[in-house]
Amino acid sequence: MTRQVVITGLGMTTPVGGDVESSWRTVLAGTPGISIINEPWTHDQPSKIAGIMAVDPASCLAPHEARKLDRSQQAAIVAAREAWADAGAPEIDPDRLGAVVATGMGGLISLISSYDLLLERGASRISPHMVTMIMPNGSAAQIGLEIGARAGVHTPVSACASGAEAISYAARMIQEGRADVVVAGGTEAVIHPITMAGFAAMRALSTRNDDPAAASRPYDIDRDGFVMGEGAGIMVLESAEFAAARGAKIYGVYGGSGLTSDGHHIAQPDPQGRGATRAIAEALADAGLSASDIVHVNAHATSTPQGDIAESAAILAALGSHTGNVAVTGTKSMTGHLLGGAGAVESIFTVLALRDRLVPPTANLHNLDPQINLDVVGGAPRPLPAGDIAALNNSFGFGGHDVALVFRSA
């Protein structure tokens, strides 16, 4: 697998912006997009806060499109259209075009609302689009149909590592010669009473309801759990040869990936971060780089007490003595946790950090946990050095899924 893979298009919709540049500006400013959920059902919920998409994705679609799509699919389509246009809508043989779009939970909201409708009004009221709205592969399928992809349409489902795994899979499609262009990323939109109650029952969510903007605080000693978010991130990957032949602009280079598993617990990370350590080491080896080549890590950093410590241990173990020279950030402090969309959105932030030579700050970092032995960026963006540089994006998921991606500057 010697074909180089480059990134030529970016798209996203998140709690901090309705597109890439607005989201990136907000993240660089260190401004969280977390707010109170303004719905009656929150009255008995322990956590009443979330990162709602800044722009309703349905408002960006024609009414006849929106009503056929789950909210997660709406977000994916909006992000994919931005990414595809940003890449210049490449002219390509459909047999050489693919799509890999992941999710953690798929069309859960559509499933629950359809069941409620069934109970209230009967089977005749169920939409003929219900099945395609709830399919986990629905977003990938809708995007694949829109662009005419025939090299393969795929949907990795690995909890909160899904979006990053999709990018890895897409890059391998190109490296293996299955495709020349692949649209890849992740999406999620499951802010609903049942999911909020479920995560709260696990004591995974922050309950800082009196100060939503300060609730997600990765690596801070006072962190008390993650904040649910929603949105999508999509990038267009191409073989370097195909991109060069059509004169495409290049944001960055896909370096490599490492995919491992903890074998430890369904919902808790290995305390020593051994699976994550191996994922980072494998990503570096896949990219042909060493720890000294990494200048930045966009960390998984969910703001959970155990997860942040385990990841810190993994980064330290994988990068060794070089760790002190690596600028680490946790952008979930502003977006919340987008679950299956997180790895894709954060990969885009990683690519933009390399493009602009700026690491966004970790919001709400006031007192670094003494067990976190990392150089975590707080307060203001931090410049990155000139030259050919590389960065890591980490994504970990329930079930012990560990994915690390390496990106290089263009």
ChimeraX attribute file (.defattr): number of C-alpha atoms within 10 A of each C-alpha:
attribute: neighborCount
match mode: 1-to-1
recipient: residues
	/A:1	9
	/A:2	8
	/A:3	16
	/A:4	16
	/A:5	26
	/A:6	29
	/A:7	28
	/A:8	25
	/A:9	27
	/A:10	30
	/A:11	29
	/A:12	33
	/A:13	30
	/A:14	33
	/A:15	26
	/A:16	26
	/A:17	21
	/A:18	23
	/A:19	21
	/A:20	23
	/A:21	14
	/A:22	16
	/A:23	24
	/A:24	19
	/A:25	14
	/A:26	18
	/A:27	26
	/A:28	22
	/A:29	16
	/A:30	21
	/A:31	20
	/A:32	25
	/A:33	25
	/A:34	27
	/A:35	20
	/A:36	17
	/A:37	18
	/A:38	10
	/A:39	10
	/A:40	7
	/A:41	11
	/A:42	17
	/A:43	9
	/A:44	10
	/A:45	15
	/A:46	18
	/A:47	24
	/A:48	25
	/A:49	29
	/A:50	30
	/A:51	28
	/A:52	24
	/A:53	22
	/A:54	19
	/A:55	17
	/A:56	17
	/A:57	22
	/A:58	18
	/A:59	11
	/A:60	15
	/A:61	15
	/A:62	9
	/A:63	10
	/A:64	8
	/A:65	12
	/A:66	17
	/A:67	15
	/A:68	16
	/A:69	23
	/A:70	27
	/A:71	27
	/A:72	30
	/A:73	34
	/A:74	28
	/A:75	33
	/A:76	34
	/A:77	30
	/A:78	25
	/A:79	28
	/A:80	31
	/A:81	20
	/A:82	23
	/A:83	25
	/A:84	20
	/A:85	14
	/A:86	18
	/A:87	23
	/A:88	15
	/A:89	14
	/A:90	19
	/A:91	9
	/A:92	13
	/A:93	14
	/A:94	17
	/A:95	14
	/A:96	18
	/A:97	26
	/A:98	29
	/A:99	34
	/A:100	30
	/A:101	41
	/A:102	37
	/A:103	35
	/A:104	28
	/A:105	22
	/A:106	26
	/A:107	27
	/A:108	24
	/A:109	22
	/A:110	22
	/A:111	17
	/A:112	14
	/A:113	13
	/A:114	19
	/A:115	15
	/A:116	13
	/A:117	16
	/A:118	14
	/A:119	10
	/A:120	10
	/A:121	11
	/A:122	11
	/A:123	12
	/A:124	9
	/A:125	11
	/A:126	16
	/A:127	13
	/A:128	10
	/A:129	13
	/A:130	17
	/A:131	14
	/A:132	18
	/A:133	26
	/A:134	23
	/A:135	19
	/A:136	22
	/A:137	22
	/A:138	25
	/A:139	36
	/A:140	31
	/A:141	21
	/A:142	21
	/A:143	24
	/A:144	24
	/A:145	13
	/A:146	12
	/A:147	18
	/A:148	16
	/A:149	23
	/A:150	16
	/A:151	19
	/A:152	20
	/A:153	23
	/A:154	20
	/A:155	25
	/A:156	23
	/A:157	22
	/A:158	25
	/A:159	22
	/A:160	31
	/A:161	33
	/A:162	33
	/A:163	38
	/A:164	35
	/A:165	34
	/A:166	29
	/A:167	31
	/A:168	24
	/A:169	20
	/A:170	29
	/A:171	30
	/A:172	19
	/A:173	26
	/A:174	25
	/A:175	18
	/A:176	12
	/A:177	13
	/A:178	17
	/A:179	26
	/A:180	27
	/A:181	32
	/A:182	31
	/A:183	30
	/A:184	33
	/A:185	39
	/A:186	41
	/A:187	38
	/A:188	33
	/A:189	30
	/A:190	23
	/A:191	19
	/A:192	17
	/A:193	15
	/A:194	14
	/A:195	14
	/A:196	22
	/A:197	17
	/A:198	13
	/A:199	18
	/A:200	18
	/A:201	12
	/A:202	9
	/A:203	16
	/A:204	21
	/A:205	27
	/A:206	26
	/A:207	21
	/A:208	19
	/A:209	17
	/A:210	12
	/A:211	12
	/A:212	22
	/A:213	23
	/A:214	20
	/A:215	30
	/A:216	38
	/A:217	32
	/A:218	33
	/A:219	32
	/A:220	22
	/A:221	17
	/A:222	19
	/A:223	23
	/A:224	20
	/A:225	24
	/A:226	27
	/A:227	33
	/A:228	30
	/A:229	27
	/A:230	28
	/A:231	39
	/A:232	38
	/A:233	37
	/A:234	36
	/A:235	29
	/A:236	27
	/A:237	30
	/A:238	33
	/A:239	24
	/A:240	20
	/A:241	14
	/A:242	16
	/A:243	21
	/A:244	13
	/A:245	8
	/A:246	11
	/A:247	10
	/A:248	19
	/A:249	16
	/A:250	19
	/A:251	21
	/A:252	23
	/A:253	23
	/A:254	25
	/A:255	25
	/A:256	25
	/A:257	29
	/A:258	24
	/A:259	23
	/A:260	19
	/A:261	19
	/A:262	21
	/A:263	13
	/A:264	14
	/A:265	11
	/A:266	12
	/A:267	12
	/A:268	15
	/A:269	28
	/A:270	20
	/A:271	16
	/A:272	15
	/A:273	24
	/A:274	23
	/A:275	24
	/A:276	33
	/A:277	26
	/A:278	23
	/A:279	27
	/A:280	30
	/A:281	24
	/A:282	22
	/A:283	24
	/A:284	28
	/A:285	17
	/A:286	15
	/A:287	19
	/A:288	11
	/A:289	16
	/A:290	14
	/A:291	18
	/A:292	14
	/A:293	17
	/A:294	22
	/A:295	21
	/A:296	26
	/A:297	24
	/A:298	28
	/A:299	26
	/A:300	28
	/A:301	29
	/A:302	31
	/A:303	30
	/A:304	23
	/A:305	20
	/A:306	14
	/A:307	22
	/A:308	26
	/A:309	23
	/A:310	22
	/A:311	28
	/A:312	24
	/A:313	21
	/A:314	24
	/A:315	26
	/A:316	18
	/A:317	19
	/A:318	23
	/A:319	21
	/A:320	12
	/A:321	11
	/A:322	15
	/A:323	22
	/A:324	15
	/A:325	14
	/A:326	23
	/A:327	24
	/A:328	28
	/A:329	29
	/A:330	29
	/A:331	31
	/A:332	31
	/A:333	31
	/A:334	32
	/A:335	32
	/A:336	31
	/A:337	27
	/A:338	34
	/A:339	32
	/A:340	36
	/A:341	35
	/A:342	37
	/A:343	36
	/A:344	33
	/A:345	31
	/A:346	25
	/A:347	27
	/A:348	28
	/A:349	23
	/A:350	30
	/A:351	27
	/A:352	21
	/A:353	24
	/A:354	28
	/A:355	16
	/A:356	12
	/A:357	18
	/A:358	19
	/A:359	28
	/A:360	30
	/A:361	26
	/A:362	32
	/A:363	29
	/A:364	23
	/A:365	23
	/A:366	14
	/A:367	12
	/A:368	18
	/A:369	18
	/A:370	11
	/A:371	13
	/A:372	18
	/A:373	16
	/A:374	21
	/A:375	15
	/A:376	21
	/A:377	20
	/A:378	21
	/A:379	14
	/A:380	15
	/A:381	19
	/A:382	17
	/A:383	14
	/A:384	18
	/A:385	11
	/A:386	9
	/A:387	9
	/A:388	10
	/A:389	17
	/A:390	27
	/A:391	25
	/A:392	27
	/A:393	27
	/A:394	27
	/A:395	32
	/A:396	34
	/A:397	23
	/A:398	18
	/A:399	19
	/A:400	24
	/A:401	24
	/A:402	30
	/A:403	33
	/A:404	30
	/A:405	31
	/A:406	29
	/A:407	27
	/A:408	23
	/A:409	24
	/A:410	18
